[in-house]
Amino acid sequence: MGTDTLGGLATADGLDRPERLAGLRSGEIGLVHSWELVTAVDGPGTRMTTFLAGCPLRCLYCHNPDTMSARSGTPVAAADLLARIRRYRGVIRATGGGITLSGGEVLRQPAFASRILRGAREMGIHTAIDTSGFLGARTTDAFLADVDLVLLDVKSGDPETYRRVTGRELAPTLAFGRRLADLGIETWIRFVQVPGVTDVDANITPIVDYAASLPTVSRVEVLPFHQMGRDKWAQAGLRYELGDVEPPTPERTEEVRAMFRAAGLTTY
């Protein structure tokens, strides 16, 4: 392992190309963008959230566009990331927290993610993944058996709107959510409310119906659009299309939350 760090995390930059590629295939190495300790975000309690690099979606409102490319990641050994998790095990357990693998898209690196999830579970630590579900077909039941909670980002309830927002198809996300329900895995649905884009009742109602149809959905989070990631688009050399979009009013956000609550869903 090299001596460079990623927020104190040892990296695998010292490996030659064949060794690195072999490690990426086996999951011994993953491409990590960054990590942080957060509370009341990305799952219950204090979470060690690790952002993996690379994502197949191109969401118009992405607030982490710097994680879209796999090239934004630094090679990190699974063993070193697990050692960091073990270091924070005390505070994680004391707050009823855990680890969350996010991105980018965690399911682009299933072998690496699987090693981290399994290792965390063996330490008795709660595990979560934050995913669009678009690559859900890549996951095995064995992979999902090590996941306590899925934060499923349902970006639109209308296929055309979903395609406009992400550049991809909606169906894989919906199929993944149903599979989670069949496996009995707790799920939080996340929806980003973008005025003039996703914040339309005809787009929201199908998400409400979908969430209400899944018995394992314990929580819905309506996340108002913001401009806090705007500068990252320029820094990444990417064109940002939502520069003129204002955040939704608090009143409208409560109206949207009320739509989910009316379906019997615990909503924030």
Backbone torsions as a table, in degrees:
resi	resn	phi	psi	omega
1	MET	NA	147.9	178.3
2	GLY	-79.1	175.1	-178.8
3	THR	-101.4	-4.2	176.3
4	ASP	-65.6	158.1	-178.6
5	THR	-127.5	159.3	174.7
6	LEU	-127.0	88.0	-173.1
7	GLY	61.1	38.2	-178.9
8	GLY	89.7	-0.6	-178.0
9	LEU	-95.2	127.3	179.8
10	ALA	-64.0	142.3	-179.3
11	THR	-112.0	168.1	-177.9
12	ALA	-110.0	31.4	-177.7
13	ASP	-64.2	-20.0	-176.7
14	GLY	-77.1	-7.7	-178.6
15	LEU	-76.8	146.9	174.6
16	ASP	-77.5	170.5	-172.0
17	ARG	-59.0	-47.7	179.6
18	PRO	-60.0	-40.0	179.8
19	GLU	-65.9	-40.3	-179.0
20	ARG	-66.5	-44.5	179.8
21	LEU	-63.2	-40.5	178.2
22	ALA	-63.5	-39.7	179.2
23	GLY	-67.1	-37.2	177.7
24	LEU	-66.7	-39.1	179.6
25	ARG	-67.1	-39.0	-176.6
26	SER	-81.5	-17.8	-175.9
27	GLY	89.7	0.7	176.0
28	GLU	-68.2	-22.7	178.6
29	ILE	-128.5	142.0	174.3
30	GLY	-131.2	159.6	177.0
31	LEU	-94.6	108.0	-174.6
32	VAL	-108.1	130.7	177.8
33	HIS	-84.7	-48.1	-177.0
34	SER	-171.1	173.9	174.8
35	TRP	-149.2	160.0	178.8
36	GLU	-157.8	158.3	172.0
37	LEU	-99.0	123.3	-178.5
38	VAL	-133.9	156.2	179.3
39	THR	-121.3	136.6	177.5
40	ALA	63.2	23.7	175.0
41	VAL	-135.1	144.1	175.3
42	ASP	64.2	30.6	178.4
43	GLY	123.0	175.6	-176.6
44	PRO	-73.2	150.3	174.3
45	GLY	68.9	-165.7	175.6
46	THR	-78.4	126.5	-177.3
47	ARG	-114.5	140.0	163.5
48	MET	-92.9	103.9	-177.4
49	THR	-98.5	124.3	-179.8
50	THR	-112.3	126.4	-178.1
51	PHE	-98.8	114.5	178.0
52	LEU	-87.4	154.2	-175.0
53	ALA	-94.9	141.9	176.5
54	GLY	104.9	131.7	179.6
55	CYS	-152.2	136.5	179.3
56	PRO	-81.0	-13.2	179.8
57	LEU	-93.4	157.8	176.4
58	ARG	-130.0	66.6	-174.4
59	CYS	-64.7	132.8	-176.5
60	LEU	-60.4	-30.8	-174.7
61	TYR	-105.9	12.9	-176.3
62	CYS	-51.5	127.7	178.7
63	HIS	-95.2	2.6	173.1
64	ASN	-129.1	55.5	-177.9
65	PRO	-63.1	-18.7	177.6
66	ASP	-70.0	-9.4	177.2
67	THR	-98.7	-1.4	-175.5
68	MET	-63.6	-41.7	-176.8
69	SER	-88.8	137.0	176.0
70	ALA	-61.4	-24.7	-179.8
71	ARG	-67.1	-15.6	179.3
72	SER	-78.1	-7.6	-177.0
73	GLY	-92.3	156.4	175.6
74	THR	-110.8	133.4	179.4
75	PRO	-63.3	125.5	-179.7
76	VAL	-131.1	135.3	178.5
77	ALA	-74.4	137.6	177.6
78	ALA	-56.7	-38.7	-179.1
79	ALA	-61.8	-36.5	-179.3
80	ASP	-73.6	-38.1	176.8
81	LEU	-65.9	-39.7	178.0
82	LEU	-65.4	-34.3	176.7
83	ALA	-65.1	-37.6	177.5
84	ARG	-67.1	-40.7	177.1
85	ILE	-61.0	-43.0	179.9
86	ARG	-61.6	-35.3	-179.9
87	ARG	-62.2	-34.2	-177.5
88	TYR	-100.6	11.7	-175.2
89	ARG	-57.9	-38.0	-177.7
90	GLY	-61.6	-51.8	-178.8
91	VAL	-67.5	-34.8	178.7
92	ILE	-63.3	-48.0	-178.9
93	ARG	-67.6	-39.5	-176.4
94	ALA	-63.0	-27.8	-177.8
95	THR	-101.3	5.7	-175.9
96	GLY	66.5	31.7	-177.1
97	GLY	-96.9	-149.5	-177.9
98	GLY	174.0	-158.1	176.2
99	ILE	-113.4	149.3	173.4
100	THR	-130.5	128.2	173.4
101	LEU	-97.7	123.5	-175.7
102	SER	-130.5	-160.7	-179.1
103	GLY	-167.0	-152.1	14.8
104	GLY	47.0	-155.1	179.6
105	GLU	-131.4	112.3	-176.0
106	VAL	-59.5	-33.1	-175.8
107	LEU	-76.7	-0.6	170.2
108	ARG	-75.7	-17.2	-179.6
109	GLN	-127.2	63.4	-173.5
110	PRO	-64.5	-34.7	-177.8
111	ALA	-67.5	-44.3	178.6
112	PHE	-65.9	-46.7	-179.7
113	ALA	-59.3	-40.3	-179.2
114	SER	-61.0	-41.1	179.1
115	ARG	-63.8	-40.8	-178.7
116	ILE	-68.9	-44.8	-179.7
117	LEU	-62.4	-45.0	-179.6
118	ARG	-63.9	-44.0	-179.9
119	GLY	-62.9	-40.2	179.2
120	ALA	-66.4	-41.7	178.7
121	ARG	-62.3	-37.3	178.7
122	GLU	-66.5	-22.7	174.9
123	MET	-86.3	-1.7	-177.7
124	GLY	78.1	26.5	-176.9
125	ILE	-103.6	134.7	177.7
126	HIS	-62.9	138.4	-176.3
127	THR	-120.9	143.4	176.7
128	ALA	-143.8	151.7	170.4
129	ILE	-125.6	142.0	176.2
130	ASP	-108.5	114.8	-169.7
131	THR	-146.8	154.4	171.5
132	SER	-79.3	-17.4	-177.3
133	GLY	78.7	-3.1	-176.6
134	PHE	-61.2	-33.7	-180.0
135	LEU	-100.9	22.9	-176.8
136	GLY	-58.0	-28.9	-179.9
137	ALA	-65.7	-16.5	178.2
138	ARG	-75.4	-16.7	-174.2
139	THR	-87.6	142.1	175.1
140	THR	-93.7	164.3	175.2
141	ASP	-63.0	-32.4	178.1
142	ALA	-64.2	-40.2	176.0
143	PHE	-59.9	-49.8	-175.9
144	LEU	-69.0	-22.6	178.1
145	ALA	-64.6	-20.2	178.5
146	ASP	-96.4	9.5	-179.5
147	VAL	-109.1	121.1	178.1
148	ASP	-84.6	-32.1	-173.7
149	LEU	-146.4	137.4	173.6
150	VAL	-116.1	125.8	170.9
151	LEU	-93.4	102.5	-171.8
152	LEU	-100.0	115.4	-178.5
153	ASP	-86.0	103.4	176.8
154	VAL	-98.0	101.4	-167.6
155	LYS	-82.5	-16.9	179.4
156	SER	-166.0	152.5	175.7
157	GLY	-100.9	-3.8	-178.9
158	ASP	-112.1	125.1	-176.2
159	PRO	-56.6	-39.3	-179.1
160	GLU	-67.7	-42.6	178.1
161	THR	-64.7	-40.6	178.6
162	TYR	-59.3	-43.4	179.9
163	ARG	-63.8	-39.4	179.4
164	ARG	-66.4	-41.1	-175.3
165	VAL	-74.6	-37.7	-170.9
166	THR	-113.5	-21.6	-172.9
167	GLY	82.4	6.1	-177.1
168	ARG	-130.5	-175.9	-177.4
169	GLU	-96.4	149.4	-178.8
170	LEU	-78.2	-34.9	-169.8
171	ALA	-52.6	-42.3	-179.1
172	PRO	-60.9	-35.0	177.8
173	THR	-64.1	-46.6	-179.1
174	LEU	-63.6	-40.0	179.2
175	ALA	-64.7	-38.4	-179.6
176	PHE	-66.3	-42.1	178.0
177	GLY	-61.0	-39.9	178.0
178	ARG	-66.8	-36.8	177.6
179	ARG	-64.5	-41.1	177.1
180	LEU	-59.6	-41.4	179.0
181	ALA	-63.5	-42.3	179.2
182	ASP	-62.1	-31.9	-178.7
183	LEU	-88.7	-4.2	178.5
184	GLY	74.4	28.1	-178.1
185	ILE	-93.0	125.4	-180.0
186	GLU	-57.4	139.0	-175.5
187	THR	-136.3	135.4	168.4
188	TRP	-108.3	128.4	176.4
189	ILE	-91.0	131.7	176.3
190	ARG	-116.0	134.8	179.7
191	PHE	-135.5	125.1	178.5
192	VAL	-93.2	121.9	-175.0
193	GLN	-91.8	102.8	-177.4
194	VAL	-111.2	110.5	-179.5
195	PRO	-54.1	132.9	178.2
196	GLY	78.3	-3.6	-178.7
197	VAL	-124.0	-71.1	179.2
198	THR	-102.9	-16.2	-175.6
199	ASP	-85.3	65.9	178.3
200	VAL	-133.4	131.6	-175.7
201	ASP	-53.6	-39.7	-178.6
202	ALA	-65.7	-21.9	177.0
203	ASN	-88.7	-31.5	-176.1
204	ILE	-80.9	-39.2	-176.3
205	THR	-54.3	-43.2	177.5
206	PRO	-62.7	-30.5	177.5
207	ILE	-69.9	-41.2	176.9
208	VAL	-58.4	-48.9	-179.0
209	ASP	-62.5	-40.6	180.0
210	TYR	-64.5	-49.4	-179.2
211	ALA	-60.7	-41.1	-178.7
212	ALA	-68.5	-20.9	-178.6
213	SER	-82.7	-10.9	-176.0
214	LEU	-102.5	112.7	-175.1
215	PRO	-67.1	-15.9	-178.3
216	THR	-93.2	-0.1	176.8
217	VAL	-76.9	112.4	-177.9
218	SER	-102.0	-9.6	-174.1
219	ARG	-161.6	145.2	172.0
220	VAL	-123.9	134.9	176.4
221	GLU	-116.7	118.3	173.8
222	VAL	-95.4	115.1	-173.6
223	LEU	-107.6	109.2	-179.6
224	PRO	-64.2	136.3	176.1
225	PHE	-57.4	143.3	174.9
226	HIS	-142.5	171.3	-177.7
227	GLN	-106.0	16.0	-173.5
228	MET	-67.8	-19.6	178.8
229	GLY	-96.7	4.6	-172.9
230	ARG	-58.0	-45.9	-176.9
231	ASP	-63.6	-28.0	179.9
232	LYS	-64.8	-32.8	178.2
233	TRP	-62.7	-44.5	179.3
234	ALA	-65.2	-42.1	-179.8
235	GLN	-63.6	-31.4	179.6
236	ALA	-86.3	-1.3	-179.2
237	GLY	71.7	28.2	-177.7
238	LEU	-108.1	149.0	178.1
239	ARG	-81.7	127.1	-177.9
240	TYR	-105.1	121.3	-172.2
241	GLU	-95.0	-7.4	-172.7
242	LEU	-110.7	26.1	-176.6
243	GLY	-61.3	-27.0	-177.9
244	ASP	-97.6	3.5	-177.0
245	VAL	-86.1	126.9	177.7
246	GLU	-87.5	151.1	174.3
247	PRO	-61.3	154.1	177.5
248	PRO	-68.4	154.8	176.7
249	THR	-71.5	153.3	176.5
250	PRO	-57.4	-34.4	180.0
251	GLU	-64.7	-42.8	-179.9
252	ARG	-67.7	-38.9	178.2
253	THR	-61.1	-40.3	177.9
254	GLU	-66.8	-34.1	175.9
255	GLU	-61.7	-42.8	-179.9
256	VAL	-66.7	-44.0	178.0
257	ARG	-60.5	-37.1	179.6
258	ALA	-64.2	-30.5	177.2
259	MET	-62.3	-41.7	179.1
260	PHE	-71.8	-41.8	-179.4
261	ARG	-63.0	-34.4	179.2
262	ALA	-63.1	-21.1	177.7
263	ALA	-92.1	9.8	177.5
264	GLY	84.5	17.3	-176.1
265	LEU	-100.5	132.0	174.2
266	THR	-68.2	119.6	-168.5
267	THR	-133.9	138.4	178.5
268	TYR	-125.3	NA	NA
